[in-house]
Amino acid sequence: MLNLVNLSTYHYDLQRFNNNRQNILHFLEKNHIDGIELLNALGWKEEIIPKKNIKGAHLKNYPTWLDFWNNNQSALLEQFKDMDLVKKYYGGNRDDFIEHYRKEIEIANKIGVQYVVFHVSHVQVEHTYNYQFTYSDEEVIDGTATLINEIFKDLHTDVTLLFENLWWPGLRKLNKDLVIRLFNQVNYPNKGIMLDTGHLMNTNTSLESENQGIDYIINTVNNLGELKSLIKGVHLHCSLSGKYVLEQMSKNQDKDFVFSPISHEVFMHVFNIDNHKPFTSPKVKKLIELINPKYLIHELIASSSSELEKYIQAQMKALR
């Protein structure tokens, strides 16, 4: 099992290490981390992050994408107010959208990563507050399969494609029928699951403790039966935001939303749901032993490299 950490090529992440290759390598060695899962491979520079240290790549996530894919202009205008902004957000038309992902995978191949990660989810801004979703899990899964088949069509790669669960429509609760539905429709053969523990905890607003969350995840994994073997990686972090979510749902049932999918307020709201804090309960070791993943990613959100180190060490201690 490889112990990895998430790192992006965005300025706010790299500035924690002063954009310095040696600082990054020292951080990995000091914290007994085997490598990096990279976000935004398009911004990758070998002189800052050596390719030999990058084991996986997280493909770009467009939380609100299915209306664009389905060419639902009325829904897009309702959210973005301006079709020029829609074009800017998605990088052009449908072909450009596909091409973006193909470029990311081509760079991932150049780096030599072992896997790439793709979110199976869709949500509109207002629904992140009131949870009155437009699409069903099945509709998001069907759309995802169609998109993935277009991306990988005639693409020369054998990289492992891992589908990640979120707490919005898609692979939400990782139930058996939805996993089968997705995997039966995706033509690309080398595929599996990246189980995100915090995202799964976010589907249960009644969770009040780490141990309750761990039990919930273990039950979900056991209910997959033989499909458990599809879980190749785990994004390990803890999220206990049920109280906040229920408060937001209560406050926002009839609210008119005026901000777009790219507003700062929305980002902060999502972070309040998706905590990305370390597990500290030793019971988490039981979960990892059950899954026995090939890749264990300490996917933690911190304000500095020192705080990130503190979080990693806390989670490592729990796993011991």
Secondary structure, DSSP 8 states (H G I E B T S, - for coil): -EEEEEEESSHHHHGGGTT-HHHHHHHHHHTT--EEEEE-GGG--TTTS-GGGEEEEE----SS-HHHHTT-HHHHHHHHS-HHHHHHHHTSSHHHHHHHHHHHHHHHHHHT-SEEEEE-B---TTHHHH---SS-HHHHHHHHHHHHHHHHTT-----EEEEE--SSSBSTT--HHHHHHHHHH---SSEEEEEEHHHHHTT-TT--SHHHHHHHHHHHHHHTGGGGGGEEEEEE-B---HHHHHHHHHHSTT----S-TT-HHHHHHHHHH---B----TTHHHHHHHH--SEEEE----SSHHHHHHHHHHHHHHH-
